[in-house]
Amino acid sequence: MPEHEKYEKAMRPEDITRLFVERSNAGDAAGVAALYEEGAVMAYPPGAQTVGREAIRALWEKVLAHRPRFEQEQPLPTLISGDIALTSTPPVDGAGARAQVVRRQPDGSWLRLLDQPEFVPPAHGLA
């Protein structure tokens, strides 16, 4: 059985955020990576991209080594068009916004395809 199939599946797009927080707080980088499609793209670290489930797992191993604590964030309404959905949350850490494009899988579960964990508002000129 592939590593990512050992985990609870997100049967609604909104489930991914809950599962992400649970797995991150447990220090489970493989579990976090299992929420992403094989070719997913994550806009992180800031100014860069991490491409592919394996690279995302390696990134989260480094991040979770510092034992950060994540809080559940109340999701904004999900936009769904067929097998594609846009999920977003207003972050409690003031990072601007978070947004993810997720795709329904053949078994009916959902995985992240694109992940923008931080939208920081651009600085508007100098005072």
N, CA, C and O of each residue as an XYZ file, in Angstrom:
508
protein
N       0.849     -1.188      0.000
C       0.000      0.000      0.000
C       0.889      1.244      0.000
O       1.793      1.349      0.829
N       0.649      2.192     -0.919
C       1.439      3.430     -0.920
C       1.284      4.172      0.407
O       0.231      4.127      1.042
N       2.347      4.850      0.806
C       2.390      5.568      2.086
C       1.161      6.449      2.299
O       0.561      6.440      3.374
N       0.786      7.218      1.254
C      -0.301      8.182      1.429
C      -1.659      7.517      1.609
O      -2.604      8.178      2.041
N      -1.789      6.227      1.292
C      -3.085      5.558      1.426
C      -3.313      4.990      2.825
O      -4.379      4.434      3.091
N      -2.338      5.117      3.722
C      -2.489      4.620      5.090
C      -3.276      5.588      5.964
O      -3.650      5.247      7.086
N      -3.525      6.766      5.469
C      -4.100      7.836      6.278
C      -5.583      8.033      5.997
O      -6.097      7.650      4.946
N      -6.268      8.657      6.989
C      -7.656      9.070      6.789
C      -7.719      9.980      5.574
O      -6.871     10.856      5.399
N      -8.727      9.771      4.735
C      -8.879     10.579      3.527
C      -9.804     11.760      3.795
O     -10.723     11.678      4.609
N      -9.544     12.846      3.102
C     -10.406     14.029      3.178
C     -11.582     13.794      2.230
O     -11.411     13.833      1.012
N     -12.757     13.556      2.772
C     -13.915     13.283      1.935
C     -14.675     14.565      1.578
O     -15.595     14.533      0.759
N     -14.297     15.676      2.182
C     -14.798     17.005      1.820
C     -13.568     17.901      1.699
O     -12.594     17.695      2.423
N     -13.585     18.877      0.815
C     -12.416     19.770      0.701
C     -12.004     20.377      2.040
O     -10.814     20.522      2.319
N     -12.994     20.732      2.872
C     -12.699     21.380      4.148
C     -11.974     20.456      5.123
O     -11.330     20.931      6.059
N     -12.071     19.137      4.914
C     -11.406     18.191      5.821
C      -9.890     18.328      5.764
O      -9.205     18.021      6.740
N      -9.362     18.784      4.641
C      -7.907     18.823      4.480
C      -7.276     19.743      5.514
O      -6.228     19.415      6.069
N      -7.893     20.884      5.783
C      -7.326     21.819      6.763
C      -7.275     21.182      8.140
O      -6.268     21.304      8.838
N      -8.331     20.510      8.538
C      -8.362     19.847      9.851
C      -7.279     18.774      9.928
O      -6.534     18.707     10.906
N      -7.196     17.936      8.895
C      -6.203     16.870      8.887
C      -4.778     17.431      8.871
O      -3.883     16.875      9.506
N      -4.571     18.534      8.143
C      -3.261     19.184      8.110
C      -2.837     19.595      9.517
O      -1.712     19.317      9.931
N      -3.729     20.254     10.252
C      -3.389     20.717     11.603
C      -3.126     19.529     12.524
O      -2.156     19.543     13.282
N      -3.972     18.502     12.472
C      -3.780     17.329     13.324
C      -2.429     16.664     13.052
O      -1.695     16.344     13.986
N      -2.104     16.459     11.786
C      -0.861     15.768     11.429
C       0.362     16.629     11.697
O       1.395     16.113     12.124
N       0.266     17.931     11.454
C       1.387     18.830     11.742
C       1.686     18.849     13.229
O       2.845     18.753     13.632
N       0.652     18.971     14.046
C       0.850     19.026     15.485
C       1.361     17.697     16.044
O       1.944     17.664     17.128
N       1.144     16.604     15.309
C       1.683     15.295     15.698
C       3.101     15.091     15.168
O       3.722     14.065     15.448
N       3.623     16.063     14.401
C       4.965     15.950     13.839
C       5.062     14.944     12.700
O       6.136     14.398     12.447
N       3.948     14.694     12.009
C       3.870     13.656     10.975
C       4.004     14.267      9.576
O       3.002     14.573      8.928
N       5.248     14.443      9.116
C       5.492     15.052      7.800
C       4.937     14.186      6.677
O       4.401     14.716      5.705
N       5.054     12.868      6.788
C       4.505     11.983      5.751
C       2.991     12.107      5.700
O       2.397     12.057      4.623
N       2.370     12.267      6.855
C       0.916     12.442      6.897
C       0.480     13.752      6.268
O      -0.547     13.813      5.591
N       1.265     14.806      6.494
C       0.969     16.090      5.841
C       1.114     15.932      4.331
O       0.241     16.362      3.577
N       2.207     15.321      3.884
C       2.448     15.148      2.451
C       1.356     14.306      1.793
O       1.072     14.479      0.608
N       0.745     13.398      2.550
C      -0.312     12.542      2.005
C      -1.566     13.336      1.640
O      -2.461     12.808      0.980
N      -1.636     14.601      2.064
C      -2.779     15.461      1.729
C      -2.601     16.131      0.366
O      -3.483     16.859     -0.088
N      -1.461     15.886     -0.285
C      -1.131     16.533     -1.554
C      -1.098     15.517     -2.681
O      -0.726     14.361     -2.479
N      -1.493     15.960     -3.881
C      -1.323     15.128     -5.063
C       0.170     14.929     -5.330
O       1.011     15.689     -4.852
N       0.473     13.894     -6.102
C       1.869     13.558     -6.416
C       2.629     14.745     -7.013
O       3.796     14.956     -6.683
N       1.986     15.519     -7.883
C       2.653     16.648     -8.541
C       2.250     17.999     -7.998
O       2.361     19.002     -8.703
N       1.787     18.050     -6.765
C       1.313     19.305     -6.172
C       2.414     20.358     -6.118
O       3.604     20.043     -6.101
N       1.982     21.622     -6.092
C       2.895     22.759     -5.994
C       2.501     23.584     -4.773
O       1.342     23.958     -4.599
N       3.496     23.855     -3.937
C       3.287     24.646     -2.723
C       4.138     25.906     -2.816
O       5.342     25.825     -3.063
N       3.528     27.061     -2.620
C       4.246     28.338     -2.665
C       4.897     28.589     -1.306
O       4.477     29.465     -0.549
N       5.923     27.809     -1.020
C       6.639     27.898      0.251
C       7.963     27.180      0.086
O       8.006     26.163     -0.607
N       9.053     27.657      0.689
C       9.158     28.840      1.531
C       8.878     30.133      0.773
O       8.869     30.139     -0.458
N       8.645     31.246      1.508
C       8.291     32.504      0.861
C       9.255     32.854     -0.273
O      10.474     32.823     -0.105
N       8.682     33.185     -1.422
C       9.467     33.548     -2.588
C       9.936     32.361     -3.408
O      10.626     32.538     -4.413
N       9.572     31.147     -2.994
C       9.996     29.942     -3.700
C       8.809     28.995     -3.842
O       7.721     29.274     -3.338
N       9.023     27.877     -4.530
C       7.996     26.850     -4.677
C       8.594     25.504     -4.316
O       9.770     25.242     -4.564
N       7.770     24.662     -3.730
C       8.138     23.275     -3.466
C       7.219     22.427     -4.327
O       5.997     22.532     -4.220
N       7.798     21.582     -5.187
C       7.016     20.846     -6.183
C       7.119     19.345     -5.934
O       8.216     18.794     -5.832
N       5.971     18.697     -5.838
C       5.911     17.246     -5.699
C       5.720     16.796     -4.261
O       6.230     17.419     -3.331
N       4.975     15.701     -4.087
C       4.669     15.186     -2.746
C       5.940     14.882     -1.951
O       6.005     15.192     -0.761
N       6.941     14.285     -2.580
C       8.161     13.924     -1.850
C       8.908     15.175     -1.375
O       9.407     15.205     -0.250
N       8.987     16.195     -2.214
C       9.647     17.450     -1.811
C       8.847     18.142     -0.712
O       9.428     18.740      0.193
N       7.530     18.067     -0.782
C       6.674     18.655      0.261
C       6.898     17.915      1.581
O       6.955     18.539      2.640
N       7.025     16.586      1.519
C       7.296     15.816      2.738
C       8.640     16.244      3.345
O       8.734     16.447      4.556
N       9.667     16.379      2.519
C      10.990     16.781      3.012
C      10.940     18.173      3.635
O      11.557     18.416      4.673
N      10.204     19.086      2.999
C      10.052     20.434      3.547
C       9.392     20.379      4.920
O       9.857     21.025      5.859
N       8.311     19.611      5.041
C       7.595     19.548      6.323
C       8.411     18.832      7.391
O       8.246     19.126      8.575
N       9.285     17.903      7.013
C      10.172     17.305      8.012
C      11.029     18.384      8.661
O      11.228     18.383      9.876
N      11.537     19.310      7.841
C      12.364     20.400      8.383
C      11.529     21.339      9.247
O      11.940     21.703     10.348
N      10.359     21.731      8.751
C       9.504     22.661      9.497
C       9.061     22.037     10.817
O       9.136     22.681     11.863
N       8.600     20.782     10.774
C       8.042     20.149     11.967
C       9.111     19.752     12.977
O       8.788     19.463     14.129
N      10.379     19.732     12.568
C      11.463     19.444     13.511
C      11.512     20.494     14.615
O      12.017     20.224     15.705
N      10.990     21.693     14.342
C      10.976     22.783     15.322
C       9.738     22.736     16.199
O       9.544     23.611     17.043
N       8.891     21.716     16.008
C       7.672     21.480     16.785
C       6.744     22.706     16.859
O       6.315     23.090     17.948
N       6.435     23.314     15.715
C       5.475     24.429     15.749
C       4.097     23.903     16.136
O       3.786     22.730     15.932
N       3.280     24.787     16.695
C       1.894     24.430     17.015
C       0.994     25.176     16.044
O       1.123     26.388     15.870
N       0.089     24.452     15.418
C      -0.862     25.040     14.482
C      -2.232     25.064     15.129
O      -2.620     24.126     15.826
N      -2.956     26.136     14.895
C      -4.324     26.263     15.394
C      -5.295     25.992     14.250
O      -5.019     26.316     13.095
N      -6.438     25.390     14.590
C      -7.486     25.231     13.585
C      -8.001     26.618     13.220
O      -8.274     27.435     14.099
N      -8.131     26.878     11.936
C      -8.653     28.157     11.451
C     -10.002     27.898     10.801
O     -10.177     26.924     10.068
N     -10.941     28.772     11.075
C     -12.287     28.608     10.539
C     -12.262     28.815      9.027
O     -11.909     29.901      8.568
N     -12.630     27.795      8.237
C     -12.563     27.960      6.782
C     -13.599     28.946      6.264
O     -14.696     29.070      6.810
N     -13.228     29.638      5.206
C     -14.181     30.459      4.469
C     -14.999     29.521      3.580
O     -14.604     28.369      3.395
N     -16.121     29.976      3.027
C     -16.913     29.083      2.172
C     -16.087     28.528      1.009
O     -15.347     29.258      0.350
N     -16.228     27.230      0.775
C     -15.510     26.547     -0.299
C     -16.212     26.794     -1.626
O     -17.439     26.743     -1.708
N     -15.425     27.062     -2.666
C     -15.962     27.181     -4.019
C     -15.676     25.874     -4.746
O     -14.525     25.441     -4.809
N     -16.718     25.236     -5.300
C     -16.543     23.958     -5.981
C     -17.078     24.057     -7.397
O     -18.181     24.554     -7.624
N     -16.289     23.580     -8.346
C     -16.706     23.464     -9.746
C     -16.291     22.076    -10.209
O     -15.118     21.833    -10.490
N     -17.255     21.171    -10.287
C     -16.947     19.800    -10.689
C     -15.995     19.146     -9.712
O     -16.305     19.007     -8.529
N     -14.823     18.738    -10.211
C     -13.852     18.041     -9.372
C     -12.752     18.951     -8.831
O     -11.756     18.469     -8.293
N     -12.929     20.259     -8.971
C     -11.945     21.227     -8.484
C     -12.619     22.108     -7.436
O     -13.775     22.501     -7.592
N     -11.883     22.413     -6.367
C     -12.431     23.294     -5.337
C     -11.341     24.247     -4.859
O     -10.150     23.940     -4.916
N     -11.783     25.412     -4.385
C     -10.901     26.402     -3.790
C     -11.261     26.507     -2.318
O     -12.392     26.844     -1.966
N     -10.280     26.213     -1.455
C     -10.487     26.363     -0.022
C      -9.617     27.504      0.468
O      -8.563     27.780     -0.105
N     -10.054     28.164      1.521
C      -9.277     29.264      2.070
C      -9.629     29.459      3.538
O     -10.716     29.105      3.995
N      -8.676     30.034      4.258
C      -8.887     30.373      5.661
C      -8.241     31.719      5.940
O      -7.189     32.031      5.381
N      -8.861     32.522      6.804
C      -8.192     33.728      7.293
C      -7.282     33.302      8.449
O      -7.787     32.845      9.475
N      -5.966     33.436      8.320
C      -5.063     32.913      9.330
C      -5.113     33.661     10.650
O      -5.273     34.881     10.687
N      -4.973     32.911     11.725
C      -4.927     33.527     13.047
C      -3.594     34.225     13.284
O      -3.486     35.051     14.190
N      -2.561     33.902     12.470
C      -1.241     34.511     12.676
C      -1.055     35.801     11.885
O       0.048     36.348     11.859
N      -2.123     36.306     11.231
C      -2.039     37.561     10.514
C      -1.273     37.491      9.213
O      -0.802     38.518      8.727
N      -1.132     36.295      8.626
C      -0.356     36.138      7.387
C      -1.120     36.598      6.155
O      -0.661     36.361      5.038
N      -2.262     37.241      6.316
C      -3.017     37.762      5.173
C      -4.150     36.843      4.785
O      -5.312     37.176      5.021
N      -3.855     35.694      4.196
C      -4.861     34.705      3.820
C      -4.135     33.430      3.410
O      -2.940     33.450      3.113
N      -4.853     32.350      3.398
C      -4.336     31.079      2.894
C      -5.344     30.563      1.889
O      -6.550     30.714      2.085
N      -4.864     29.954      0.812
C      -5.777     29.410     -0.199
C      -5.172     28.157     -0.807
O      -3.958     28.057     -0.983
N      -6.037     27.207     -1.122
C      -5.609     25.966     -1.734
C      -6.587     25.575     -2.836
O      -7.797     25.752     -2.699
N      -6.050     25.044     -3.923
C      -6.866     24.412     -4.952
C      -6.757     22.916     -4.696
O      -5.660     22.361     -4.627
N      -7.913     22.271     -4.556
C      -7.941     20.838     -4.282
C      -8.708     20.142     -5.396
O      -9.553     20.743     -6.059
N      -8.397     18.857     -5.591
C      -9.038     18.119     -6.675
C      -9.616     16.817     -6.122
O      -8.991     16.125     -5.318
N     -10.839     16.506     -6.585
C     -11.470     15.245     -6.211
C     -10.740     14.105     -6.904
O     -10.464     14.169     -8.102
N     -10.431     13.071     -6.149
C      -9.725     11.896     -6.645
C     -10.740     10.850     -7.121
O     -11.924     10.965     -6.805
N     -10.310      9.847     -7.862
C     -11.240      8.832     -8.362
C     -12.053      8.136     -7.268
O     -13.171      7.687     -7.520
N     -11.495      8.042     -6.047
C     -12.231      7.381     -4.955
C     -13.171      8.330     -4.217
O     -13.804      7.933     -3.239
N     -13.271      9.589     -4.679
C     -14.163     10.566     -4.053
C     -13.498     11.426     -2.999
O     -14.095     12.396     -2.532
N     -12.268     11.094     -2.612
C     -11.559     11.918     -1.635
C     -10.963     13.137     -2.343
O     -11.006     13.238     -3.569
N     -10.410     14.053     -1.558
C      -9.842     15.296     -2.086
C      -8.383     15.407     -1.664
O      -8.018     15.024     -0.552
N      -7.545     15.940     -2.569
C      -6.142     16.216     -2.276
C      -5.782     17.608     -2.778
O      -6.372     18.109     -3.735
N      -4.807     18.223     -2.117
C      -4.333     19.533     -2.547
C      -3.519     19.409     -3.820
O      -2.683     18.517     -3.967
N      -3.787     20.329     -4.736
C      -3.050     20.433     -5.991
C      -2.126     21.665     -5.944
O      -0.958     21.591     -6.325
N      -2.667     22.786     -5.475
C      -1.929     24.037     -5.326
C      -2.140     24.552     -3.906
O      -3.261     24.534     -3.398
N      -1.074     25.007     -3.270
C      -1.168     25.488     -1.895
C      -0.426     26.807     -1.780
O       0.780     26.884     -2.011
N      -1.171     27.842     -1.418
C      -0.599     29.170     -1.164
C      -0.812     29.435      0.327
O      -1.835     30.007      0.706
N       0.143     29.027      1.186
C      -0.083     29.138      2.617
C      -0.020     30.557      3.170
O      -0.494     30.808      4.278
N       0.556     31.484      2.417
C       0.652     32.865      2.897
C       0.441     33.834      1.747
O       1.154     33.792      0.744
N      -0.528     34.691      1.900
C      -0.671     35.848      1.018
C      -0.386     37.048      1.887
O      -1.216     37.418      2.717
N       0.756     37.661      1.720
C       1.086     38.844      2.505
C       0.774     40.053      1.653
O       1.264     40.166      0.530
N      -0.044     40.969      2.181
C      -0.380     42.148      1.375
C       0.888     42.902      0.983
O       1.787     43.076      1.806
N       0.963     43.354     -0.282
C       2.138     44.111     -0.706
C       2.203     45.446      0.019
O       1.174     46.042      0.339
N       3.424     45.912      0.276
C       3.603     47.228      0.883
C       3.190     48.280     -0.137
O       3.581     48.205     -1.302
N       2.417     49.242      0.288
C       1.918     50.285     -0.625
C       2.744     51.549     -0.460
O       2.422     52.414      0.356
N       3.814     51.649     -1.244
C       4.613     52.870     -1.254
C       5.283     53.149      0.080
O       5.104     52.407      1.046
N       6.034     54.195      0.121
C       6.690     54.611      1.359
C       6.004     55.854      1.865
O       5.590     56.712      1.085
N       5.889     55.947      3.155
C       5.198     57.092      3.762
C       6.014     58.343      3.676
O       5.578     59.397      4.139
